[in-house]
């Protein structure tokens, strides 16, 4: 596919079609990988490998990687972190998968605003980090919001936007493997997804 894309200088009219083909191929590969890993989690055959991770830095790097997609939609794309360094024990690859799902959805469904925030939470008697991803897309109905973490569920608010209904269930399963949570609520006319993770497993 990359070789074909490089040949578009000689065949300009094919550039758009090949770019779309490449994007769709990548999307199908991601979907297949997510589905396979989700089934592995369900069957208890998915293992996470914990190591020290600076979640503030990792979130910002992942957020930055989605900037071109936000710019393409002319979305106001903002990031905030309460500290440059917030360390926790986690599987870095799994966290990237969770964050990528949330940011991809936010940009896909957002109309003009997407915001990502990382901050500490200590008022519950234990140290946790909260990562919120907000978008101003169509609000999810109460009935749909109760089911959005169900595998393959697609709400009518999605309209014609492509999707398979596996990204959020997969992300939530990865959060649970970290003894964390992934939740949804509506706030100030924004869809808000909140990933909560303990700084140390079992804390």
C-alpha positions in Angstrom: 0.0 0.0 0.0 2.8 2.4 0.9 4.4 1.7 -2.5 1.2 2.5 -4.3 0.8 5.7 -2.4 4.2 6.9 -3.5 3.2 6.2 -7.1 0.4 8.8 -6.9 2.8 11.5 -8.2 2.6 9.8 -11.5 -1.2 9.1 -11.2 -2.6 12.2 -9.4 -6.2 11.1 -9.9 -5.6 7.9 -7.9 -4.2 9.7 -4.8 -7.6 10.2 -3.1 -8.8 6.7 -3.7 -5.6 5.1 -2.5 -5.5 7.2 0.6 -9.0 6.2 1.5 -8.1 2.5 0.8 -5.1 2.8 3.1 -7.1 4.5 5.9 -9.8 1.8 5.7 -7.2 -1.0 5.7 -5.6 0.4 8.8 -9.0 0.8 10.5 -9.9 -2.9 9.7 -6.5 -4.1 11.1 -7.1 -2.1 14.3 -10.6 -3.5 14.6 -9.4 -7.1 14.2 -6.6 -6.6 16.7 -9.1 -5.0 19.3 -11.6 -7.8 18.8 -8.9 -10.5 19.2 -7.5 -8.9 22.3 -11.0 -8.3 23.8 -11.8 -12.0 23.4 -8.5 -12.9 25.1 -9.4 -10.6 28.0 -12.8 -12.3 28.3 -11.3 -15.7 28.3 -8.6 -14.7 30.9 -5.8 -15.1 28.4 -4.6 -11.5 28.3 -1.8 -10.5 30.6 -0.6 -7.0 31.4 3.0 -6.2 32.3 3.3 -3.5 35.0 6.2 -1.1 35.0 6.7 2.5 36.2 4.9 4.9 33.7 4.7 8.7 33.7 1.0 8.8 32.8 1.0 12.6 32.4 3.7 12.4 29.8 2.3 9.4 28.1 -1.2 10.9 27.8 0.3 14.1 26.3 2.3 12.2 23.7 -0.7 10.1 22.8 -2.9 13.3 22.6 -0.3 15.0 20.4 -0.4 12.0 18.0 -4.1 12.7 17.3 -3.6 16.4 16.6 -3.5 16.0 12.8 -7.0 14.4 12.9 -8.3 17.2 15.1 -6.8 19.8 12.8 -8.3 18.2 9.8 -11.8 18.6 11.4 -10.9 22.1 12.6 -11.6 21.1 16.2 -10.4 23.1 19.1 -8.0 20.6 20.7 -6.8 21.3 24.2 -4.7 19.4 26.8 -4.1 20.1 30.5 -2.1 18.2 33.2 -1.8 19.1 36.8 1.8 18.0 37.0 4.5 17.2 34.5 5.2 13.9 36.4 2.5 11.5 37.7 4.0 8.1 38.1 2.0 4.8 38.4 2.5 1.1 37.9 0.8 0.1 34.6 1.1 -1.6 31.3 2.2 1.2 28.9 1.0 -0.4 25.8 -2.5 -1.1 27.3 -2.7 2.6 28.4 -1.9 3.8 24.9 -4.7 1.5 23.6 -7.2 3.0 26.1 -6.2 6.6 25.5 -6.2 6.1 21.7 -9.7 4.7 21.8 -11.0 7.7 23.8 -9.2 10.4 21.8 -10.2 8.8 18.4 -13.8 8.7 19.5 -13.7 12.2 20.8 -12.4 13.6 17.5 -14.7 11.3 15.5 -17.9 12.4 17.3 -16.9 15.9 18.4 -18.2 18.9 16.6 -15.8 21.7 17.5 -14.2 20.9 20.9 -12.1 18.1 22.4 -10.4 18.5 25.7 -8.1 16.0 27.6 -7.1 16.5 31.2 -4.9 14.6 33.6 -4.9 15.2 37.4 -4.5 13.6 40.7 -7.4 12.6 43.0 -6.7 12.1 46.7 -10.1 12.9 48.4 -11.2 9.3 48.4 -8.5 8.2 50.9 -6.4 6.6 48.2 -4.2 8.1 45.5 -5.6 7.9 42.0 -5.1 9.6 38.7 -8.1 10.8 36.6 -7.9 11.2 32.9 -10.9 12.9 31.3 -11.6 13.2 27.6 -14.4 15.5 26.6 -16.1 16.3 23.3 -19.1 18.4 22.3 -20.7 15.9 19.9 -24.3 14.9 20.2 -25.2 14.0 23.7 -25.7 10.3 24.4 -29.2 9.5 25.6 -29.6 7.9 29.1 -30.7 4.6 27.6 -27.7 4.5 25.3 -25.2 5.7 28.0 -26.2 2.7 30.1 -25.1 0.4 27.3 -22.2 2.1 25.6 -19.7 -0.3 27.2 -21.5 -3.4 26.0 -19.7 -5.2 23.1 -21.0 -4.2 19.7 -23.6 -1.8 20.9 -24.1 1.2 18.6 -26.4 4.1 19.7 -28.6 6.0 17.2 -26.6 9.1 18.1 -23.7 7.7 16.1 -25.6 8.3 12.9 -23.6 7.3 9.8 -20.2 7.5 11.5 -18.4 4.2 11.0 -17.7 2.0 14.0 -18.1 -1.5 15.3 -18.9 -1.0 19.0 -15.8 -2.7 20.3 -13.5 0.1 21.2 -15.1 1.3 24.4 -15.7 -2.2 25.8 -12.1 -3.1 25.0 -10.8 0.1 26.7 -12.9 -0.5 29.8 -11.7 -4.1 30.0 -8.1 -2.9 30.0 -8.9 -0.3 32.7 -10.4 -3.1 34.9 -7.2 -5.2 34.5 -5.4 -2.2 36.1 -8.0 -2.2 38.9 -9.3 1.0 37.5 -12.6 2.2 36.0 -13.8 3.8 32.8 -17.1 5.8 33.0 -19.3 8.2 31.1 -21.4 11.2 32.1 -22.7 14.4 30.6 -21.4 17.7 31.9 -22.0 21.3 30.6 -23.2 20.0 27.2 -20.1 17.8 26.8 -19.7 14.1 26.6 -17.2 13.2 29.4 -15.3 9.9 29.6 -13.2 9.4 32.7 -10.4 6.9 33.2 -9.5 6.4 36.8 -6.4 4.4 37.7 -4.8 3.7 41.1 -1.2 4.9 41.4 -0.3 1.4 42.7 -2.1 -1.9 42.2 -4.2 -2.8 45.2 -4.0 0.7 46.7 
